[in-house]
Amino acid sequence: MKAELDVREYNREAWNGEVGRGNIWTVPVGPEVIAAARQGDWSVVLTPTKPVPRAWFGDLAGKDVLGLASAGGQQCPVFAAAGARVTVFDNSPAQLGQDRKVAEREGLTLKLVEGDMKDLSAFADASFDLIFHPCSNCFVDAILPVWREAFRVLRPGGVLLAGICNPVRYLFDPAQEEQGVLRLKYTMPYSDFTSLTDEERRRYTDKGEPLCVGHSLEEQLGGQLEAGFVLTHLFEDEFEEKDLLSTFLPTFMATRAVKPPLRP
């Protein structure tokens, strides 16, 4: 019988541990990045390598920005240095602590809120002009609530920028992939929590690594549309140091979606 793990609790502790291990997505930006952002020179990523086009943001000065599951001391301090009013929302206290460190070091104002990305009840309707949501919804078991909540807390005309993991990433035998062989082993719907045996899952849990859920593109893209968003832009991306699958196709994408403005 498979052992049951609580998705939110497990991944909160796993990401707390990743901070201590220096995971690349937990390392705060340096003072030089903040200094440049204050002068209008900045870029951030939703996916592993490609900078998000600045045109996707518009002018950040004075805007209310929500970093949704986006802690780690990287993007949100940059937005604050660029003149935005920034709220960082994340499941991991240690990740939020990285943003706090940058804010204290650089004299930035950041509002830090711990919580589940599926539940943004801490925020009133129409609270934000822009939501920045990098590749992180693979760490929750359902993403349709994420899109619905994002739509609710955005103002009409507001923008959602999201990073997405293609679920094909999770369907191959990891042991075979280490030997240079791509062999399909798992099927959709896929989840590290339910698709693996206890022994297979220990490959990750013994090291305290986060566990992932491979959400379908229907849930990722169709889910945004179902929530009421209008998709305006999309690009694909891959790891800088390509893993085996990435030599065949890009397995990440970034989307820009808009909450339609109110009609007169």
N, C-alpha and C positions, 0 to 999 in steps of 0.2 A: 504493500500500500504506500502511495506517495505521501511524503510529508507535506503539509500545507504551510505555505509562507504567506504572510501579509505583504502585499506588493509595496504599499507605501512605506510601511515600517522597515522592511528589508532594504529597500533602495535608499531610504534616508540614512540608515547606518552605513550602507555601502559607500555612499557619496561622502559622508563624513570621513570615512577611511581613505577615500581617494585623495582628499585634501592632504592628509598626512603623508601619503605616498607620492605626492607631487604630480598627480595626473595633469596632463597638458591643459585640460579645461578648468583647472583649479588654481593656476598660477596667475597672480594679479599682474596687471600691466605696470610698467615702470613709470617713474616721474616724467621721463621724456615723452611718453605717449600722451599723458595728460597735458603737459605743456603745449604740445603740438595741437591737441584738440581745442585748447583755449584760443588758439590762433586760427581755428577753422580747418586745420589739417588733420583729418582722421579717417579711419576706415575700420569696419568690423565685419565679422563673418557670421552667417547663419549655419553654414556647412563647413567641412574641414578646411577648404583653402580659398575659394573665390570670394573676394570682397563683395559685399552687397553694394550695388550701384547707388551712389549718393542721391540720384533722382528718385529712388524708391522712398526716401525719407521726406523730402522737402526740407524746409527750414525748421530745425529743431528748437530754435530759440523760443523760450516761453511755452513750449508745448508740454503737455502732461504725457509722460511715457511710462509704460509698464513693461519691465523686463520679466516675462513670464517663464518661469523655470529657467532663469538666465543668470543665476548668481555665479560667483567665482572670481569677482574682481576684475573682469575684463571689459565687457561691452558697456554695462550700465554706468560705470564711472566716466567713460568716454562721453556718453550722452550728456551727463551732468556737466562735464567740462565744456561741452559744446553749447550749453545754455538751456538745456531741458530741465523740467521738474520731473525727477525720476523716482519711481517706486520699483523695488526689486522684490519679486515674489518667488520663493523657492521652498522645496521640501527639506533641504539640508541646512541645519544651523551652521555647520562648519563652512559651507559654501557662502552663506550670507555673511559669515565672519570675514571672508576675503574681501567682500565689497566694503565692509565696515573699515577694514584696515586701510584701503585705498582712500576712502572718504576722509578718515582722520588724518592720514598722511598729507593729503592734498587740500584740505579745507573745503571739501565738497559736501553738499547736502544730498543725502540719499535716504529714502524711507525704506526700511527693511521689514518684510512681512514673511513669516514662515507659514506654509500651508500647502494643500493639495491643489495641483493645477486644475483639477476637475471641479473645484469649488472656490469660486471667487466671491463668496458672499461677504467677505470683508470689505468689498467695494460696492458703491452705489451704481445704479445704472448710469451709463454715459459719463464715466469718470475720466476717460483717457482719450487722447488724440491718436496715439500710436501704441501698438503692442509689438514687442520684439520677442520672438519665441524660437530660439535655436533648436537644433535636433535634440529634443529631450522628451517628447511625448512617447518615445519608445520605452520609457520607464514607468508608464502607467498602463493599467489594464484596459482602459476604454478612453477613446479620444473624442467621441461625439460630444460628451459633456464639455470638453475643453473648448471646442469650437463654439458651442452655444453660449458658454460663459464669456468667451472673448467677445462675441458679438454684442452681448448685453452690456458689457462695461465700456465698450467703445462709443464715442459720440458719432452721430451721423456724419458721414464723410471721413471717418477715421480709418486708419490703415492697420492691417495685420500683416506682419512679416514673419514667415514661419520656415523653419528648416525641417526636412523630412528624410527619413531613412527608407529606402526601398526595401520592402520585406524580403526580397529575394536574398538579401544578405544573410538571413538566418536559416536558410533551407538546406545548406550543404553540411556534409560531415566534417566537423572541425579537425578531427584527427587525420583524416585523409587530406584535408587542405594543407596541413602542416607538411605533408609529404609531397606537395605539389600537384595534388589530384583534386579536381572538383567533382564530387559525387553527391547527387541529390539524395537526401536522407529523410528530411522532414517535409510536412505538407502545411498548407495554410488551412485554417488559422493557426498561427504559430505563437507560442509563448514559452520562454525559459521556465516559467512557473508550472506549466501544465503539459508541455509537449515532451519534456525530458524525464527520464527515470531519475530516481534519487541519485544514483551513481553518476549519471551523465551530468546532472546539475552540480555535483560536487566539483566538477572541473572549474566552476566559477565561484561557488560558495566557499570552498576551502581557502580561496585566496581573498575572500571578501569582496569580490567584484560585483558591480551592479548587474542585475538581471533585466533582460529586455523582452519586449513584446513586439512582434512583427505585424503592425497594423497594415491592412490592405490599402492600396491606392484609392479604392472606392471610399474608404473611411477617411483617408487623408485629404484627398482632393474633393471627392463628392461630399464629404462631411462638411467642408467649408461652405460649399454651395448650398447644402441643405440648411445650414445655420442662417443663411441669408446673405453671405458674402458674394461679391463679384470678383472673380480672379482677373487680375490685369497683367501680371508678369510671372515668368517662371524661368529658372535656369537649372542645369544639372551640374554636379560636382563630384569629385573623387578624392581619395586620400592623396596627400603630397607624396608619401612613400607608398606606392600602390601595393595593396594586398592582391592576392591571386585573382579574385573575382574582378577587381577594378581594372585589371589588364584587358578585360573583355567589354565592360560597360561601366558608365558612371552609376553609382548606387546611392547618391544623395541628390536632393533637389531643394531649391528655395522657391517660395511663392510669395507674391504680393497680392493681397486681397483688400477690398474696400467695403466698408459698410455704407450702403447707399445713402446719400443725403436725403433729408426730408423734402418732400415735394411741396411747393407753395400752394 
